[in-house]
Amino acid sequence: MIEGHRNPVPTVDVIIELGAERKIVLIERKNEPHGWAIPGGFVDYGERLPDAARREAKEETGLTVELECLLGVYSDPARDPRLHTVSAVYVGRAEGEPVADDDAASLALFPAEALPAQLCFDHRQILDDYLAWRERGELPRP
């Protein structure tokens, strides 16, 4: 870090599509802020973003995720009430039975048309962008 500068903290999130139905895996957070969220977390020093995304998905859901694409980068300074984060958000696919672990108190599978209305952070906006991408092939605008 350059002395006197404060920088945003890098994070990753993974929209995990599970099985042929492409149900979405969401976690219920164990730590503040509580509520439903896309699996994800902080990037470790020296770690590549895709590696961090796969690691976080595995730690929180027990699933081995194959990343499909980078949906976008989300950087609103108010996106996380704890500190300024910048998140690279991936879409990935997995098979198997997810299990809540690490920062996840629990998890659930949701059809795309029945996602929870209230989500942590800016995850409602991220999932809206994901749904638009899935339906119309439109990536979110920066």
Phi, psi and omega in degrees: 000142177278131184303135179086356179252139172250129182242151173297156181263129181284136177224170176224151173224151181227116171280108185263118174268124185247128174071183182295332180282350182055041174294150184262130178271120173239147178255152169261119188292137177281326184252165177298143350284138181282154177134185180281143182206159171287138177301139179171185180171196186280145176278131177282151177302132179084004184259138174284149182302313179298325178294319178296320180297314179296319180297311181298318178300315180296315182297321186270336185236348184076002183267142171270115188256134171262116182288131180268315181194168171269115180289317182173178178240129185244125191223014178304125181303339181264008185293333180232121183293347183276321182190168180283116178240156172236123185245130168271121185252123181253158168250132181222164179239148178211162174234158176113190184252111180289150179224129179292133180205176178056245182276000182264121175285324177202176175211165178208159177256134182233135169292151182304327183275001182226039178287150178300143179289321182260122179227158177287161173055221177256026187292336174296314179297318179299314180291327174297318177297319178299314181297320177297319178297315180296318184284317188238357182074017181266120174280151180299151178275143179293000000 
